[in-house]
Amino acid sequence: MTRTSTHPVIDEADRLIRATPDRIYAAFVDPAALAAWMPPEGMTGRIETFEPRPGGRYRMALVYAEGSGEQGKAGDGSDVVEGRFEALVPGERVEQSSVFQSDDPAFAGTMRVTWTFTPEDGATRVHVRCEDVPPGIDGDSHDEGIRSSLANLAAYLE
């Protein structure tokens, strides 16, 4: 991942995945698929609300493994994110606005996440750009989480 800006914070990463853009897009708009691949290593996912259409809402809980000692942004061993699908372009991109559930002001604010899918050498380059990353999200931890999710997506589809 590259932190391309610090004010506002912008984090970016990408990975080449051996799957078509349409298959990758489908893994973003199927709640069971998303819950299977999105959680970084050491977490599981639970989709609580999912309306995959422009303006549709979503809510996902990313739960730390039992015994990990992690409190999470929600303070109960989980990171809960609520958001809205800003744009869904089949086979090309998914744009979301996301807010973390937390009493800690360091995690406040709306983060915009854009995933793009670009065909490349018989595979697809998946690029993620996170804009307005809350200041409480450490760059190294965010990098690790994003790269883990991209690796999970590759394993899920390849």
Chimera marker file (.cmm) of the C-alpha trace (Angstrom):
<marker_set name="trace">
<marker id="1" x="0.000" y="0.000" z="0.000" r="1" g="1" b="0" radius="0.5"/>
<marker id="2" x="1.089" y="3.511" z="-0.594" r="1" g="1" b="0" radius="0.5"/>
<marker id="3" x="0.069" y="6.419" z="1.589" r="1" g="1" b="0" radius="0.5"/>
<marker id="4" x="-0.163" y="9.019" z="-1.152" r="1" g="1" b="0" radius="0.5"/>
<marker id="5" x="-1.285" y="11.874" z="1.062" r="1" g="1" b="0" radius="0.5"/>
<marker id="6" x="-1.318" y="12.696" z="4.743" r="1" g="1" b="0" radius="0.5"/>
<marker id="7" x="-3.823" y="15.625" z="4.754" r="1" g="1" b="0" radius="0.5"/>
<marker id="8" x="-6.349" y="14.254" z="4.030" r="1" g="1" b="0" radius="0.5"/>
<marker id="9" x="-4.987" y="10.749" z="4.390" r="1" g="1" b="0" radius="0.5"/>
<marker id="10" x="-5.181" y="8.685" z="1.203" r="1" g="1" b="0" radius="0.5"/>
<marker id="11" x="-4.071" y="5.035" z="1.157" r="1" g="1" b="0" radius="0.5"/>
<marker id="12" x="-3.811" y="2.985" z="-2.033" r="1" g="1" b="0" radius="0.5"/>
<marker id="13" x="-2.950" y="-0.608" z="-2.927" r="1" g="1" b="0" radius="0.5"/>
<marker id="14" x="-3.423" y="-3.030" z="-5.788" r="1" g="1" b="0" radius="0.5"/>
<marker id="15" x="-3.016" y="-6.653" z="-6.745" r="1" g="1" b="0" radius="0.5"/>
<marker id="16" x="-3.171" y="-8.625" z="-9.962" r="1" g="1" b="0" radius="0.5"/>
<marker id="17" x="-5.814" y="-11.338" z="-9.642" r="1" g="1" b="0" radius="0.5"/>
<marker id="18" x="-6.341" y="-14.197" z="-12.098" r="1" g="1" b="0" radius="0.5"/>
<marker id="19" x="-10.055" y="-13.635" z="-12.630" r="1" g="1" b="0" radius="0.5"/>
<marker id="20" x="-12.172" y="-11.554" z="-14.987" r="1" g="1" b="0" radius="0.5"/>
<marker id="21" x="-13.384" y="-8.093" z="-13.958" r="1" g="1" b="0" radius="0.5"/>
<marker id="22" x="-16.951" y="-9.431" z="-13.993" r="1" g="1" b="0" radius="0.5"/>
<marker id="23" x="-16.114" y="-12.249" z="-11.538" r="1" g="1" b="0" radius="0.5"/>
<marker id="24" x="-14.329" y="-9.787" z="-9.276" r="1" g="1" b="0" radius="0.5"/>
<marker id="25" x="-17.251" y="-7.352" z="-9.388" r="1" g="1" b="0" radius="0.5"/>
<marker id="26" x="-19.626" y="-10.223" z="-8.529" r="1" g="1" b="0" radius="0.5"/>
<marker id="27" x="-17.573" y="-10.928" z="-5.369" r="1" g="1" b="0" radius="0.5"/>
<marker id="28" x="-18.300" y="-7.354" z="-4.243" r="1" g="1" b="0" radius="0.5"/>
<marker id="29" x="-22.072" y="-7.428" z="-4.741" r="1" g="1" b="0" radius="0.5"/>
<marker id="30" x="-22.767" y="-10.866" z="-3.228" r="1" g="1" b="0" radius="0.5"/>
<marker id="31" x="-22.984" y="-10.534" z="0.572" r="1" g="1" b="0" radius="0.5"/>
<marker id="32" x="-21.902" y="-14.142" z="1.245" r="1" g="1" b="0" radius="0.5"/>
<marker id="33" x="-18.864" y="-13.723" z="-1.011" r="1" g="1" b="0" radius="0.5"/>
<marker id="34" x="-17.954" y="-10.383" z="0.560" r="1" g="1" b="0" radius="0.5"/>
<marker id="35" x="-18.169" y="-11.835" z="4.076" r="1" g="1" b="0" radius="0.5"/>
<marker id="36" x="-15.924" y="-14.704" z="2.964" r="1" g="1" b="0" radius="0.5"/>
<marker id="37" x="-13.044" y="-12.671" z="1.502" r="1" g="1" b="0" radius="0.5"/>
<marker id="38" x="-13.142" y="-9.107" z="2.886" r="1" g="1" b="0" radius="0.5"/>
<marker id="39" x="-12.150" y="-9.753" z="6.536" r="1" g="1" b="0" radius="0.5"/>
<marker id="40" x="-8.381" y="-9.461" z="6.975" r="1" g="1" b="0" radius="0.5"/>
<marker id="41" x="-6.441" y="-12.340" z="8.520" r="1" g="1" b="0" radius="0.5"/>
<marker id="42" x="-7.477" y="-12.917" z="12.136" r="1" g="1" b="0" radius="0.5"/>
<marker id="43" x="-11.040" y="-11.667" z="11.589" r="1" g="1" b="0" radius="0.5"/>
<marker id="44" x="-14.384" y="-12.974" z="10.385" r="1" g="1" b="0" radius="0.5"/>
<marker id="45" x="-17.115" y="-11.001" z="8.702" r="1" g="1" b="0" radius="0.5"/>
<marker id="46" x="-20.824" y="-10.659" z="9.246" r="1" g="1" b="0" radius="0.5"/>
<marker id="47" x="-23.057" y="-8.741" z="6.841" r="1" g="1" b="0" radius="0.5"/>
<marker id="48" x="-25.944" y="-7.099" z="8.704" r="1" g="1" b="0" radius="0.5"/>
<marker id="49" x="-27.373" y="-4.849" z="5.964" r="1" g="1" b="0" radius="0.5"/>
<marker id="50" x="-26.669" y="-5.119" z="2.245" r="1" g="1" b="0" radius="0.5"/>
<marker id="51" x="-28.411" y="-3.206" z="-0.548" r="1" g="1" b="0" radius="0.5"/>
<marker id="52" x="-26.071" y="-3.389" z="-3.583" r="1" g="1" b="0" radius="0.5"/>
<marker id="53" x="-27.383" y="-0.476" z="-5.645" r="1" g="1" b="0" radius="0.5"/>
<marker id="54" x="-26.292" y="3.141" z="-5.972" r="1" g="1" b="0" radius="0.5"/>
<marker id="55" x="-27.447" y="4.839" z="-2.768" r="1" g="1" b="0" radius="0.5"/>
<marker id="56" x="-27.993" y="1.457" z="-1.085" r="1" g="1" b="0" radius="0.5"/>
<marker id="57" x="-26.783" y="0.946" z="2.461" r="1" g="1" b="0" radius="0.5"/>
<marker id="58" x="-24.555" y="-1.700" z="3.990" r="1" g="1" b="0" radius="0.5"/>
<marker id="59" x="-23.387" y="-2.619" z="7.455" r="1" g="1" b="0" radius="0.5"/>
<marker id="60" x="-20.624" y="-5.130" z="8.092" r="1" g="1" b="0" radius="0.5"/>
<marker id="61" x="-19.055" y="-6.308" z="11.332" r="1" g="1" b="0" radius="0.5"/>
<marker id="62" x="-15.442" y="-7.484" z="11.178" r="1" g="1" b="0" radius="0.5"/>
<marker id="63" x="-14.915" y="-9.562" z="14.312" r="1" g="1" b="0" radius="0.5"/>
<marker id="64" x="-11.473" y="-10.281" z="15.774" r="1" g="1" b="0" radius="0.5"/>
<marker id="65" x="-10.648" y="-13.895" z="16.591" r="1" g="1" b="0" radius="0.5"/>
<marker id="66" x="-11.544" y="-14.919" z="20.126" r="1" g="1" b="0" radius="0.5"/>
<marker id="67" x="-8.594" y="-14.528" z="22.445" r="1" g="1" b="0" radius="0.5"/>
<marker id="68" x="-6.831" y="-12.007" z="20.187" r="1" g="1" b="0" radius="0.5"/>
<marker id="69" x="-7.091" y="-9.308" z="22.841" r="1" g="1" b="0" radius="0.5"/>
<marker id="70" x="-8.181" y="-6.772" z="20.205" r="1" g="1" b="0" radius="0.5"/>
<marker id="71" x="-10.880" y="-4.330" z="21.284" r="1" g="1" b="0" radius="0.5"/>
<marker id="72" x="-11.622" y="-3.101" z="17.768" r="1" g="1" b="0" radius="0.5"/>
<marker id="73" x="-12.953" y="0.306" z="16.834" r="1" g="1" b="0" radius="0.5"/>
<marker id="74" x="-16.383" y="-0.547" z="18.265" r="1" g="1" b="0" radius="0.5"/>
<marker id="75" x="-14.801" y="-1.549" z="21.594" r="1" g="1" b="0" radius="0.5"/>
<marker id="76" x="-16.387" y="-5.003" z="21.649" r="1" g="1" b="0" radius="0.5"/>
<marker id="77" x="-13.764" y="-6.937" z="19.715" r="1" g="1" b="0" radius="0.5"/>
<marker id="78" x="-15.066" y="-5.806" z="16.344" r="1" g="1" b="0" radius="0.5"/>
<marker id="79" x="-14.816" y="-3.143" z="13.698" r="1" g="1" b="0" radius="0.5"/>
<marker id="80" x="-18.299" y="-2.196" z="12.500" r="1" g="1" b="0" radius="0.5"/>
<marker id="81" x="-18.581" y="-0.191" z="9.328" r="1" g="1" b="0" radius="0.5"/>
<marker id="82" x="-21.747" y="1.373" z="7.975" r="1" g="1" b="0" radius="0.5"/>
<marker id="83" x="-21.901" y="2.953" z="4.600" r="1" g="1" b="0" radius="0.5"/>
<marker id="84" x="-23.468" y="3.570" z="1.286" r="1" g="1" b="0" radius="0.5"/>
<marker id="85" x="-22.791" y="2.370" z="-2.221" r="1" g="1" b="0" radius="0.5"/>
<marker id="86" x="-21.996" y="5.541" z="-4.136" r="1" g="1" b="0" radius="0.5"/>
<marker id="87" x="-21.489" y="3.878" z="-7.522" r="1" g="1" b="0" radius="0.5"/>
<marker id="88" x="-21.611" y="0.338" z="-8.857" r="1" g="1" b="0" radius="0.5"/>
<marker id="89" x="-20.334" y="-0.163" z="-12.397" r="1" g="1" b="0" radius="0.5"/>
<marker id="90" x="-20.391" y="-3.870" z="-13.316" r="1" g="1" b="0" radius="0.5"/>
<marker id="91" x="-16.958" y="-5.170" z="-14.234" r="1" g="1" b="0" radius="0.5"/>
<marker id="92" x="-15.316" y="-1.772" z="-13.629" r="1" g="1" b="0" radius="0.5"/>
<marker id="93" x="-15.637" y="-0.303" z="-10.142" r="1" g="1" b="0" radius="0.5"/>
<marker id="94" x="-17.327" y="-0.124" z="-6.754" r="1" g="1" b="0" radius="0.5"/>
<marker id="95" x="-17.407" y="3.173" z="-4.843" r="1" g="1" b="0" radius="0.5"/>
<marker id="96" x="-18.417" y="3.285" z="-1.195" r="1" g="1" b="0" radius="0.5"/>
<marker id="97" x="-18.598" y="5.792" z="1.623" r="1" g="1" b="0" radius="0.5"/>
<marker id="98" x="-17.868" y="4.212" z="4.995" r="1" g="1" b="0" radius="0.5"/>
<marker id="99" x="-18.175" y="5.274" z="8.622" r="1" g="1" b="0" radius="0.5"/>
<marker id="100" x="-16.738" y="3.255" z="11.515" r="1" g="1" b="0" radius="0.5"/>
<marker id="101" x="-18.924" y="2.761" z="14.566" r="1" g="1" b="0" radius="0.5"/>
<marker id="102" x="-16.792" y="4.084" z="17.414" r="1" g="1" b="0" radius="0.5"/>
<marker id="103" x="-16.935" y="6.426" z="20.388" r="1" g="1" b="0" radius="0.5"/>
<marker id="104" x="-13.299" y="7.359" z="19.720" r="1" g="1" b="0" radius="0.5"/>
<marker id="105" x="-13.115" y="10.601" z="17.699" r="1" g="1" b="0" radius="0.5"/>
<marker id="106" x="-9.903" y="9.350" z="16.065" r="1" g="1" b="0" radius="0.5"/>
<marker id="107" x="-12.083" y="6.995" z="13.983" r="1" g="1" b="0" radius="0.5"/>
<marker id="108" x="-14.754" y="9.580" z="13.125" r="1" g="1" b="0" radius="0.5"/>
<marker id="109" x="-15.523" y="10.793" z="9.649" r="1" g="1" b="0" radius="0.5"/>
<marker id="110" x="-16.498" y="9.323" z="6.330" r="1" g="1" b="0" radius="0.5"/>
<marker id="111" x="-13.895" y="7.382" z="4.383" r="1" g="1" b="0" radius="0.5"/>
<marker id="112" x="-14.451" y="7.025" z="0.654" r="1" g="1" b="0" radius="0.5"/>
<marker id="113" x="-13.280" y="3.708" z="-0.800" r="1" g="1" b="0" radius="0.5"/>
<marker id="114" x="-13.017" y="3.142" z="-4.545" r="1" g="1" b="0" radius="0.5"/>
<marker id="115" x="-12.220" y="-0.281" z="-5.972" r="1" g="1" b="0" radius="0.5"/>
<marker id="116" x="-11.365" y="-0.424" z="-9.692" r="1" g="1" b="0" radius="0.5"/>
<marker id="117" x="-10.971" y="-3.493" z="-11.894" r="1" g="1" b="0" radius="0.5"/>
<marker id="118" x="-8.678" y="-3.174" z="-14.926" r="1" g="1" b="0" radius="0.5"/>
<marker id="119" x="-7.971" y="-6.079" z="-17.310" r="1" g="1" b="0" radius="0.5"/>
<marker id="120" x="-4.239" y="-6.811" z="-17.540" r="1" g="1" b="0" radius="0.5"/>
<marker id="121" x="-2.425" y="-9.717" z="-19.200" r="1" g="1" b="0" radius="0.5"/>
<marker id="122" x="-5.337" y="-12.161" z="-18.947" r="1" g="1" b="0" radius="0.5"/>
<marker id="123" x="-6.023" y="-11.199" z="-15.330" r="1" g="1" b="0" radius="0.5"/>
<marker id="124" x="-7.409" y="-8.134" z="-13.541" r="1" g="1" b="0" radius="0.5"/>
<marker id="125" x="-5.594" y="-5.448" z="-11.593" r="1" g="1" b="0" radius="0.5"/>
<marker id="126" x="-7.701" y="-4.636" z="-8.526" r="1" g="1" b="0" radius="0.5"/>
<marker id="127" x="-6.849" y="-1.190" z="-7.187" r="1" g="1" b="0" radius="0.5"/>
<marker id="128" x="-8.238" y="0.257" z="-3.971" r="1" g="1" b="0" radius="0.5"/>
<marker id="129" x="-8.082" y="3.931" z="-3.027" r="1" g="1" b="0" radius="0.5"/>
<marker id="130" x="-9.150" y="4.966" z="0.477" r="1" g="1" b="0" radius="0.5"/>
<marker id="131" x="-9.675" y="8.715" z="0.860" r="1" g="1" b="0" radius="0.5"/>
<marker id="132" x="-10.151" y="10.634" z="4.101" r="1" g="1" b="0" radius="0.5"/>
<marker id="133" x="-8.835" y="7.735" z="6.182" r="1" g="1" b="0" radius="0.5"/>
<marker id="134" x="-9.588" y="8.542" z="9.843" r="1" g="1" b="0" radius="0.5"/>
<marker id="135" x="-6.453" y="9.591" z="11.763" r="1" g="1" b="0" radius="0.5"/>
<marker id="136" x="-6.845" y="6.716" z="14.246" r="1" g="1" b="0" radius="0.5"/>
<marker id="137" x="-6.143" y="4.166" z="11.515" r="1" g="1" b="0" radius="0.5"/>
<marker id="138" x="-2.410" y="3.463" z="11.565" r="1" g="1" b="0" radius="0.5"/>
<marker id="139" x="-0.828" y="3.350" z="8.103" r="1" g="1" b="0" radius="0.5"/>
<marker id="140" x="1.027" y="0.076" z="8.678" r="1" g="1" b="0" radius="0.5"/>
<marker id="141" x="-2.056" y="-1.648" z="10.098" r="1" g="1" b="0" radius="0.5"/>
<marker id="142" x="-4.203" y="-0.340" z="7.245" r="1" g="1" b="0" radius="0.5"/>
<marker id="143" x="-1.627" y="-1.582" z="4.736" r="1" g="1" b="0" radius="0.5"/>
<marker id="144" x="-1.612" y="-5.020" z="6.339" r="1" g="1" b="0" radius="0.5"/>
<marker id="145" x="-5.415" y="-5.189" z="6.393" r="1" g="1" b="0" radius="0.5"/>
<marker id="146" x="-5.875" y="-4.074" z="2.788" r="1" g="1" b="0" radius="0.5"/>
<marker id="147" x="-3.204" y="-6.438" z="1.500" r="1" g="1" b="0" radius="0.5"/>
<marker id="148" x="-4.744" y="-9.289" z="3.488" r="1" g="1" b="0" radius="0.5"/>
<marker id="149" x="-8.186" y="-8.578" z="1.992" r="1" g="1" b="0" radius="0.5"/>
<marker id="150" x="-6.716" y="-8.456" z="-1.531" r="1" g="1" b="0" radius="0.5"/>
<marker id="151" x="-4.928" y="-11.776" z="-0.906" r="1" g="1" b="0" radius="0.5"/>
<marker id="152" x="-8.199" y="-13.249" z="0.369" r="1" g="1" b="0" radius="0.5"/>
<marker id="153" x="-10.013" y="-12.019" z="-2.747" r="1" g="1" b="0" radius="0.5"/>
<marker id="154" x="-7.371" y="-13.649" z="-4.943" r="1" g="1" b="0" radius="0.5"/>
<marker id="155" x="-7.618" y="-16.924" z="-3.012" r="1" g="1" b="0" radius="0.5"/>
<marker id="156" x="-11.413" y="-16.801" z="-3.188" r="1" g="1" b="0" radius="0.5"/>
<marker id="157" x="-11.449" y="-16.356" z="-6.981" r="1" g="1" b="0" radius="0.5"/>
<marker id="158" x="-8.347" y="-18.106" z="-8.287" r="1" g="1" b="0" radius="0.5"/>
<link id1="1" id2="2" r="1" g="1" b="0" radius="0.2"/>
<link id1="2" id2="3" r="1" g="1" b="0" radius="0.2"/>
<link id1="3" id2="4" r="1" g="1" b="0" radius="0.2"/>
<link id1="4" id2="5" r="1" g="1" b="0" radius="0.2"/>
<link id1="5" id2="6" r="1" g="1" b="0" radius="0.2"/>
<link id1="6" id2="7" r="1" g="1" b="0" radius="0.2"/>
<link id1="7" id2="8" r="1" g="1" b="0" radius="0.2"/>
<link id1="8" id2="9" r="1" g="1" b="0" radius="0.2"/>
<link id1="9" id2="10" r="1" g="1" b="0" radius="0.2"/>
<link id1="10" id2="11" r="1" g="1" b="0" radius="0.2"/>
<link id1="11" id2="12" r="1" g="1" b="0" radius="0.2"/>
<link id1="12" id2="13" r="1" g="1" b="0" radius="0.2"/>
<link id1="13" id2="14" r="1" g="1" b="0" radius="0.2"/>
<link id1="14" id2="15" r="1" g="1" b="0" radius="0.2"/>
<link id1="15" id2="16" r="1" g="1" b="0" radius="0.2"/>
<link id1="16" id2="17" r="1" g="1" b="0" radius="0.2"/>
<link id1="17" id2="18" r="1" g="1" b="0" radius="0.2"/>
<link id1="18" id2="19" r="1" g="1" b="0" radius="0.2"/>
<link id1="19" id2="20" r="1" g="1" b="0" radius="0.2"/>
<link id1="20" id2="21" r="1" g="1" b="0" radius="0.2"/>
<link id1="21" id2="22" r="1" g="1" b="0" radius="0.2"/>
<link id1="22" id2="23" r="1" g="1" b="0" radius="0.2"/>
<link id1="23" id2="24" r="1" g="1" b="0" radius="0.2"/>
<link id1="24" id2="25" r="1" g="1" b="0" radius="0.2"/>
<link id1="25" id2="26" r="1" g="1" b="0" radius="0.2"/>
<link id1="26" id2="27" r="1" g="1" b="0" radius="0.2"/>
<link id1="27" id2="28" r="1" g="1" b="0" radius="0.2"/>
<link id1="28" id2="29" r="1" g="1" b="0" radius="0.2"/>
<link id1="29" id2="30" r="1" g="1" b="0" radius="0.2"/>
<link id1="30" id2="31" r="1" g="1" b="0" radius="0.2"/>
<link id1="31" id2="32" r="1" g="1" b="0" radius="0.2"/>
<link id1="32" id2="33" r="1" g="1" b="0" radius="0.2"/>
<link id1="33" id2="34" r="1" g="1" b="0" radius="0.2"/>
<link id1="34" id2="35" r="1" g="1" b="0" radius="0.2"/>
<link id1="35" id2="36" r="1" g="1" b="0" radius="0.2"/>
<link id1="36" id2="37" r="1" g="1" b="0" radius="0.2"/>
<link id1="37" id2="38" r="1" g="1" b="0" radius="0.2"/>
<link id1="38" id2="39" r="1" g="1" b="0" radius="0.2"/>
<link id1="39" id2="40" r="1" g="1" b="0" radius="0.2"/>
<link id1="40" id2="41" r="1" g="1" b="0" radius="0.2"/>
<link id1="41" id2="42" r="1" g="1" b="0" radius="0.2"/>
<link id1="42" id2="43" r="1" g="1" b="0" radius="0.2"/>
<link id1="43" id2="44" r="1" g="1" b="0" radius="0.2"/>
<link id1="44" id2="45" r="1" g="1" b="0" radius="0.2"/>
<link id1="45" id2="46" r="1" g="1" b="0" radius="0.2"/>
<link id1="46" id2="47" r="1" g="1" b="0" radius="0.2"/>
<link id1="47" id2="48" r="1" g="1" b="0" radius="0.2"/>
<link id1="48" id2="49" r="1" g="1" b="0" radius="0.2"/>
<link id1="49" id2="50" r="1" g="1" b="0" radius="0.2"/>
<link id1="50" id2="51" r="1" g="1" b="0" radius="0.2"/>
<link id1="51" id2="52" r="1" g="1" b="0" radius="0.2"/>
<link id1="52" id2="53" r="1" g="1" b="0" radius="0.2"/>
<link id1="53" id2="54" r="1" g="1" b="0" radius="0.2"/>
<link id1="54" id2="55" r="1" g="1" b="0" radius="0.2"/>
<link id1="55" id2="56" r="1" g="1" b="0" radius="0.2"/>
<link id1="56" id2="57" r="1" g="1" b="0" radius="0.2"/>
<link id1="57" id2="58" r="1" g="1" b="0" radius="0.2"/>
<link id1="58" id2="59" r="1" g="1" b="0" radius="0.2"/>
<link id1="59" id2="60" r="1" g="1" b="0" radius="0.2"/>
<link id1="60" id2="61" r="1" g="1" b="0" radius="0.2"/>
<link id1="61" id2="62" r="1" g="1" b="0" radius="0.2"/>
<link id1="62" id2="63" r="1" g="1" b="0" radius="0.2"/>
<link id1="63" id2="64" r="1" g="1" b="0" radius="0.2"/>
<link id1="64" id2="65" r="1" g="1" b="0" radius="0.2"/>
<link id1="65" id2="66" r="1" g="1" b="0" radius="0.2"/>
<link id1="66" id2="67" r="1" g="1" b="0" radius="0.2"/>
<link id1="67" id2="68" r="1" g="1" b="0" radius="0.2"/>
<link id1="68" id2="69" r="1" g="1" b="0" radius="0.2"/>
<link id1="69" id2="70" r="1" g="1" b="0" radius="0.2"/>
<link id1="70" id2="71" r="1" g="1" b="0" radius="0.2"/>
<link id1="71" id2="72" r="1" g="1" b="0" radius="0.2"/>
<link id1="72" id2="73" r="1" g="1" b="0" radius="0.2"/>
<link id1="73" id2="74" r="1" g="1" b="0" radius="0.2"/>
<link id1="74" id2="75" r="1" g="1" b="0" radius="0.2"/>
<link id1="75" id2="76" r="1" g="1" b="0" radius="0.2"/>
<link id1="76" id2="77" r="1" g="1" b="0" radius="0.2"/>
<link id1="77" id2="78" r="1" g="1" b="0" radius="0.2"/>
<link id1="78" id2="79" r="1" g="1" b="0" radius="0.2"/>
<link id1="79" id2="80" r="1" g="1" b="0" radius="0.2"/>
<link id1="80" id2="81" r="1" g="1" b="0" radius="0.2"/>
<link id1="81" id2="82" r="1" g="1" b="0" radius="0.2"/>
<link id1="82" id2="83" r="1" g="1" b="0" radius="0.2"/>
<link id1="83" id2="84" r="1" g="1" b="0" radius="0.2"/>
<link id1="84" id2="85" r="1" g="1" b="0" radius="0.2"/>
<link id1="85" id2="86" r="1" g="1" b="0" radius="0.2"/>
<link id1="86" id2="87" r="1" g="1" b="0" radius="0.2"/>
<link id1="87" id2="88" r="1" g="1" b="0" radius="0.2"/>
<link id1="88" id2="89" r="1" g="1" b="0" radius="0.2"/>
<link id1="89" id2="90" r="1" g="1" b="0" radius="0.2"/>
<link id1="90" id2="91" r="1" g="1" b="0" radius="0.2"/>
<link id1="91" id2="92" r="1" g="1" b="0" radius="0.2"/>
<link id1="92" id2="93" r="1" g="1" b="0" radius="0.2"/>
<link id1="93" id2="94" r="1" g="1" b="0" radius="0.2"/>
<link id1="94" id2="95" r="1" g="1" b="0" radius="0.2"/>
<link id1="95" id2="96" r="1" g="1" b="0" radius="0.2"/>
<link id1="96" id2="97" r="1" g="1" b="0" radius="0.2"/>
<link id1="97" id2="98" r="1" g="1" b="0" radius="0.2"/>
<link id1="98" id2="99" r="1" g="1" b="0" radius="0.2"/>
<link id1="99" id2="100" r="1" g="1" b="0" radius="0.2"/>
<link id1="100" id2="101" r="1" g="1" b="0" radius="0.2"/>
<link id1="101" id2="102" r="1" g="1" b="0" radius="0.2"/>
<link id1="102" id2="103" r="1" g="1" b="0" radius="0.2"/>
<link id1="103" id2="104" r="1" g="1" b="0" radius="0.2"/>
<link id1="104" id2="105" r="1" g="1" b="0" radius="0.2"/>
<link id1="105" id2="106" r="1" g="1" b="0" radius="0.2"/>
<link id1="106" id2="107" r="1" g="1" b="0" radius="0.2"/>
<link id1="107" id2="108" r="1" g="1" b="0" radius="0.2"/>
<link id1="108" id2="109" r="1" g="1" b="0" radius="0.2"/>
<link id1="109" id2="110" r="1" g="1" b="0" radius="0.2"/>
<link id1="110" id2="111" r="1" g="1" b="0" radius="0.2"/>
<link id1="111" id2="112" r="1" g="1" b="0" radius="0.2"/>
<link id1="112" id2="113" r="1" g="1" b="0" radius="0.2"/>
<link id1="113" id2="114" r="1" g="1" b="0" radius="0.2"/>
<link id1="114" id2="115" r="1" g="1" b="0" radius="0.2"/>
<link id1="115" id2="116" r="1" g="1" b="0" radius="0.2"/>
<link id1="116" id2="117" r="1" g="1" b="0" radius="0.2"/>
<link id1="117" id2="118" r="1" g="1" b="0" radius="0.2"/>
<link id1="118" id2="119" r="1" g="1" b="0" radius="0.2"/>
<link id1="119" id2="120" r="1" g="1" b="0" radius="0.2"/>
<link id1="120" id2="121" r="1" g="1" b="0" radius="0.2"/>
<link id1="121" id2="122" r="1" g="1" b="0" radius="0.2"/>
<link id1="122" id2="123" r="1" g="1" b="0" radius="0.2"/>
<link id1="123" id2="124" r="1" g="1" b="0" radius="0.2"/>
<link id1="124" id2="125" r="1" g="1" b="0" radius="0.2"/>
<link id1="125" id2="126" r="1" g="1" b="0" radius="0.2"/>
<link id1="126" id2="127" r="1" g="1" b="0" radius="0.2"/>
<link id1="127" id2="128" r="1" g="1" b="0" radius="0.2"/>
<link id1="128" id2="129" r="1" g="1" b="0" radius="0.2"/>
<link id1="129" id2="130" r="1" g="1" b="0" radius="0.2"/>
<link id1="130" id2="131" r="1" g="1" b="0" radius="0.2"/>
<link id1="131" id2="132" r="1" g="1" b="0" radius="0.2"/>
<link id1="132" id2="133" r="1" g="1" b="0" radius="0.2"/>
<link id1="133" id2="134" r="1" g="1" b="0" radius="0.2"/>
<link id1="134" id2="135" r="1" g="1" b="0" radius="0.2"/>
<link id1="135" id2="136" r="1" g="1" b="0" radius="0.2"/>
<link id1="136" id2="137" r="1" g="1" b="0" radius="0.2"/>
<link id1="137" id2="138" r="1" g="1" b="0" radius="0.2"/>
<link id1="138" id2="139" r="1" g="1" b="0" radius="0.2"/>
<link id1="139" id2="140" r="1" g="1" b="0" radius="0.2"/>
<link id1="140" id2="141" r="1" g="1" b="0" radius="0.2"/>
<link id1="141" id2="142" r="1" g="1" b="0" radius="0.2"/>
<link id1="142" id2="143" r="1" g="1" b="0" radius="0.2"/>
<link id1="143" id2="144" r="1" g="1" b="0" radius="0.2"/>
<link id1="144" id2="145" r="1" g="1" b="0" radius="0.2"/>
<link id1="145" id2="146" r="1" g="1" b="0" radius="0.2"/>
<link id1="146" id2="147" r="1" g="1" b="0" radius="0.2"/>
<link id1="147" id2="148" r="1" g="1" b="0" radius="0.2"/>
<link id1="148" id2="149" r="1" g="1" b="0" radius="0.2"/>
<link id1="149" id2="150" r="1" g="1" b="0" radius="0.2"/>
<link id1="150" id2="151" r="1" g="1" b="0" radius="0.2"/>
<link id1="151" id2="152" r="1" g="1" b="0" radius="0.2"/>
<link id1="152" id2="153" r="1" g="1" b="0" radius="0.2"/>
<link id1="153" id2="154" r="1" g="1" b="0" radius="0.2"/>
<link id1="154" id2="155" r="1" g="1" b="0" radius="0.2"/>
<link id1="155" id2="156" r="1" g="1" b="0" radius="0.2"/>
<link id1="156" id2="157" r="1" g="1" b="0" radius="0.2"/>
<link id1="157" id2="158" r="1" g="1" b="0" radius="0.2"/>
</marker_set>
